[in-house]
Structures are given as C-alpha cells and as structure tokens.
Amino acid sequence: MRCAVVWIPATDDDPPSRVGFITGSPLWAPVSTRTSALDAVVFGVDVQSGDVRGDAPSYALAVYDGDDVDRDVVTHRKLRRLIDDEEPAIVATDNMYELAADKDQLIHFLGSLPTGTKLVQVTGAEQPEPLSRVAKRHGIPYGKDPMQEAEAAARLAAHSVGHEVSAFTDTTELKVSRGRSTGSGGWSEDRYTRRIHGSVKKRAREVESELEAENLEYDREVREAYGGFANAVFTVEAKPSEIPVSRNRSGDVRVEIERERRDGIEFRPLAKRRDHVLVGIDPGTTTAAAIVSLEGEVLDVWSSRMSDTADVIEWIVERGRPIVVAADVTPIPETVEKFRRSFDAAGWTPERDLPIDEKQHRTREEPYDDDHQRDAMAAALYAFDAHEDQFERIADKLPPGVDRGEVIARVVANEESVEAVLRDLEDDDDGETESTEHEPRELTAEEKRIKSLERQVERLQSHVETLEGRIEDRDERIDELESELSLARREERTQVRKDREVNRLERKANRLERERDEAREEVETLESKVERMKALWKLDHSNFSDVSAKKEGLVPVKVVEKFTKGAIREADEQYGIAVDDVVYLRDASGAGRSTAELLAEFEPRVILKDGGLSEIADEILFDAEIPVGPADDVAMQEVDELAVAREDDVEAVIDDWHDRATERERDRKAAMVDQLISEHRAGDNEV
C-alpha cells in the first residue's frame, strides 16, 4: 500500500486543509471558499466626476471593514490624506489609472502609500476584465453607479480577488545620515562636527544590531568621516514593513527608508487561487499535466521524467481543484484513471485517439516545451470544448452570490442537477442562520449617530496628530535648510573669490598668448628676410664649372612660376623685382592685359619666357619697350629659388629683340600708310 499526503498551505482563498490519497481512494477534506474576515479596512475607489488627467476629480470612496461599508465622496487630495491617516490594508480599484494620469505618476502614487497599504486592481493584470464580469463571477453585488462600483471593488479585494500593483522590489535601502549641517553650532566647529559624525556612527550600529536581531540579510556601505560616519547605507532584503526600523529624524541623525524601484510595473495575485479546473494528463516515461480554467484559459503546464504519482498530485492540488481529468486517447489509460479516482473527478476521452495535427492546431497559441506537454494541454482543451456549453447553461441558472465552480463541480463530477445543488446550498445557509443563538441588537438612530461621530472624532484627532508631526518635521527641515543655506552662501563667496582669481589668471594667460603669437610672427618675418639674404648671398657666390674664379659675366635672374598677378607678387615678396632685373617666366601663357601691365610696371631689363605670350600681353610689353625672348636661347643655372645666366646670352636676346622690334615697327608703319592710302582712295570714290 502506498500513501501520498499533500499539505496545502493556507491562502486567502482557502483555509489549511489536508488531502490524502490511499491506493487511489479519495480522502478529500472539504475545502472552503474564500473568507471575508478582515484585519484592516479596505478602500474601494472609483471616479465620481472629473478626470485625473484634467480637472481635479472627485472619487466615490467605500470603506469596507468586513461587516459595514462607509461611503463618501472625496477629492483626490482628501483621498490621499485619508490613506495616510487610516493606512488601509488595500486601496482597490477597477482601473489603476483612475488614480494617476500616467506611469510616472502611478509610480509616485505607489511610493507615497503607507508601508502596509497595497494598491489592488481587482479586474486583473495587464489586460483587465470588466468589473461587472468579475463581480458576477464571484457573486458580489454590482451596479453602474460609481459608489456601487467602489463598493464592489472593496468587497472583491477583501475576498482576495485581483492583483497587487507593484513598482518596487522587496529590497529596501535604509540610510543613516547627518540630521543637520556640520557648520558652526555654537562650539568650535571641529568639536561640533565630531559630535555629529559620532552620533551617526552610534545610530548605524544600533540599526545593524536591530537588523541582525530579526535575522535579516543586508549589505552595508559606510562613508567614514571626521569623528565617525558621514553616512551608512544598509541594503536590506526585506520590505519596509518587515524592517524593525522606522523613518525618523532626531537631533543630529536622520534615518531614511526607500524601496528599490523596479524597471516597470508588476502585477501580483493577491492569493494563490485554487479554483475548479480541468486537468489533462499524458502518462508514460515522461508524465505531463496541464491545467485549464473553466473559461478555457491554460493556466499552467508541466512535465517531468523523475516525478512519481505523489509529485504529480501535489503539483495539481497546488493549482486547483479538478472537476474533469482528460486524456488524448481512448479508452482512458489506467494511470489517468487513477488520477481521476483520486480527485473524484469526471473523466473525459475523445471518441478516437486525437491525431497529432489536430493537437498541434488546438494548442497553436499556447507555449509548451515538449510533445508530452502539448498532448496533455490538448486533452484538457478538448475536454473544455466538450463541456463549454454545459458550463454556460449551468452559469445561466445560477443566482448572484453562488460559487459557480462549486456548482459545476457537483453537476459534472457527481452528476447532480443544478436545482438539487442550489437547494442543498440554500439548506446549508439556512442551517447556519438557525444555529446563531445571539443576534446583535439593532442600534437606534441616535446610537448610530454617536458611533459615527466618535469614529469621526478619532479620525480627526489622528489627523491632528499627523499634522502636528508634519509641522515638527517641517520646522526641523527649515532649520536644516537654513544651515545648508548658510553653508551654501559661504561656499558661494569662496567660489566667487576663486572665479575672480581664475578670471584674472585667464586674462593674463590670454595676454601672454597674444604676445607669444606676435613674437612668432615677427620671428617668421625675420626668418623670411634671412632666407632672402641667404638667397642673394648664394647668388653672389654662385659657381659655374666653366666660369673663372672671379665669376665674371654672370647676371641674376628672378624666376616667376606663372604669368599671373599672384605669381608676380609672390616673387616680389620673396626676393624683390627691381628695375632692369632679368625676369624668367616658367609659363608665359594665359596672361591678360592687367597682368602684363603689372609686370611692365616693374620695368624689367628683359623677360625670358617658356611658352607663347597672348597677343594682348605681347602688345602691351612691346609698347612698353620691354624686350621679350625665349629662355631656350639663354644658358641658365638655378640655385635654389633663384637663377643666374650669362651676360652675353642675355645681351644677345636683347639685341635680337631690338632687331625684331625695328622690323615690327617698320611693318606697323607700312600698314598704317597702306591704311591711309586706302582710306584716301575710298574718299575720292565717294566724291
């Protein structure tokens, strides 16, 4: 005989219960539905008018304590104040963005909640359902009026329906630091500073002892300073409510608590629900199981080669209460039948073994890790398809407030009629009512008014104490800010002096840089003059191999790279072009009138050229009586940037130009005479 015993932990859905399975016979202890006993109040909130993104909204507020509901219409500011004063266990809403305009404001709102208060969206997580549907499913009264929606949200949250909205992790940063500035405190500044840092160190050790006493895991970072600690930061793996240290400020020391932010918004179910479900089993060497809700949603899927029957049963029990156990083949395998009997559930098998392509198609929108998980999931989904119409017919017959899952379980698994189950549940309710021996006396209107006023007085007194505490905190903050302001002013004066000195030094540096740049320019000018002097010296000391030692018969030649204005001016700047200089044009082509006139202004002795002159340039130089000849007729030798030529060759070019100039002048005069004769003859003919 083999026995598997599973302990189910207590949740908000069910009280602790024990389920035993002995040789396949069920020993199912009754599992109750959700309880509604509350240790603290729940705030249900819905927008009454306005919009949080525009005009200041008003809210319908339902305060539910498990028995009574107090209703009020409040502004956003008053709602925040009531949350701070009352510290409800839950602030419930059907849409979290009714309390904040966007994600940043929502995170700020979550950070401002008291430590023990949760924000709960009762309609689901990222894709919420309509509130009316959720309320109907859980048997909660619902109406479209904002106050009725607020009350429905409060009751649903009190029954552990919904998801907690969280923007913070379970890690908390606790910082112990100076409570005031280390400026002068009436004593000498060193003694005052040492006292403050010593107080921070003492308080940090006390905090560390308190964390260790609670066996909390933490990391500590300390910034040491003169006389003790400037601050100590504890990173604690716990929520603020689990830490035995509170946020406060006392004298020289301040304790701050801040939760670690998440990257985004996270949704956590309020309780691990154990609703009625359909289970698909794929037995074999690798056993797989899939859980499907009564709405046809795949809740979980799992497979393992190492797990035995007890492990599979425990996994299923933790996720729900099976009403149907299904297989993907027919007849039902013996192993699956044992699971069915263990849960006292109905069995389901297809009319014929499910083909692989149909199983792939049915599970195409669901993730799975292997074929075994796919087969278990397909069995559960096909079982839901077979029972879907039956589930809807049962739900249509149920009155509000009845647990739909419980009725479906008894109709499907025990083959009872809906009417019989409803009568049985009504009899149970009547029995519980009759067993009550003492009913509380109904209060008179005056007594109810007195109790209401007493609660109001208590809230107002609590609010007054809160405001007084805030005033004290603000007074301390004012003192701190005044000290910081004084320190900031001293630092500002010091900085002004530093800035003034820096500006003076910068002006001096700029002046020295200008002087340096001017000196460099002067050096460059002098170096240029030196280079020209060297060039002239080289010219005076040039050496032709075929010239005597006295270098007689040589003449310097000024080289111009191109027949352009820029090249002429550059040559003049480098070594100067004077009257009666010999000028050598490396490229004589392309010059126009203004360029030829510029060169003619220097009145060179002769111009030696490579290439042909333009007609206009040749005409201008001829009119200026400046000899022009080919450079090939002169033997030249270049010495760096300058050149020298034989005097005889230069004279020969000049003589040759004069001969050509005489002939050219004679031709020009003859052309003029011919023109005059032609013009005279033309005049006679006209007469």
Sequence and secondary structure as in RCSB ss.txt:
>XXXX:A:sequence
MRCAVVWIPATDDDPPSRVGFITGSPLWAPVSTRTSALDAVVFGVDVQSGDVRGDAPSYALAVYDGDDVDRDVVT
HRKLRRLIDDEEPAIVATDNMYELAADKDQLIHFLGSLPTGTKLVQVTGAEQPEPLSRVAKRHGIPYGKDPMQEA
EAAARLAAHSVGHEVSAFTDTTELKVSRGRSTGSGGWSEDRYTRRIHGSVKKRAREVESELEAENLEYDREVREA
YGGFANAVFTVEAKPSEIPVSRNRSGDVRVEIERERRDGIEFRPLAKRRDHVLVGIDPGTTTAAAIVSLEGEVLD
VWSSRMSDTADVIEWIVERGRPIVVAADVTPIPETVEKFRRSFDAAGWTPERDLPIDEKQHRTREEPYDDDHQRD
AMAAALYAFDAHEDQFERIADKLPPGVDRGEVIARVVANEESVEAVLRDLEDDDDGETESTEHEPRELTAEEKRI
KSLERQVERLQSHVETLEGRIEDRDERIDELESELSLARREERTQVRKDREVNRLERKANRLERERDEAREEVET
LESKVERMKALWKLDHSNFSDVSAKKEGLVPVKVVEKFTKGAIREADEQYGIAVDDVVYLRDASGAGRSTAELLA
EFEPRVILKDGGLSEIADEILFDAEIPVGPADDVAMQEVDELAVAREDDVEAVIDDWHDRATERERDRKAAMVDQ
LISEHRAGDNEV
>XXXX:A:secstr
  EEEEEE   SSS  EEEEEETTEEEE          SS EEEEEEEES TTSS  EEEEEEE SS EEEEEEE
HHHHHHHHHHH  SEEEES GGGS SSHHHHHHHHHHS TT EEEETT SSS   HHHHHHHTT    SSHHHHH
HHHHHHHHTT SEEEEEEEEEEEEEEEESS SS  SS HHHHHHHHHHHHHHHHHHHHHHHHHTT  EEEEEEEE
TTEEEEEEEEESS GGGSS   EEETTEEEEEEEEEEEEEEEEESS    EEEEEEE SSSEEEEEEETTS EEE
EEEESS  HHHHHHHHHTT EEEEEE SSSS  HHHHHHHHHHT EEE  SS   HHHHHHHTTTS  SSHHHHH
HHHHHHHHHHHHHHHHHHHHHT  TTS HHHHHHHHHHS   HHHHHHHHHHHHHHHHHT         HHHHHH
HHHHHHHHHHHHHHHHHHHHHHHHHHHHHHHHHHHHHHHHHHHHHHHHHHHHHHHHHHHHHHHHHHHHHHHHHHH
HHHHHHHHHHHHHHHT   TTS TT TTEEEEEEESSSSHHHHHHHHHHH   TT EEEES  TT  HHHHHHHH
HT  SEEEESS   HHHHHHHHHTT  EEEGGGS EEEETTEEEEEHHHHHHHHHHHHHHHHHHHHHHHHHHHHH
HHHHHHHHHHH 
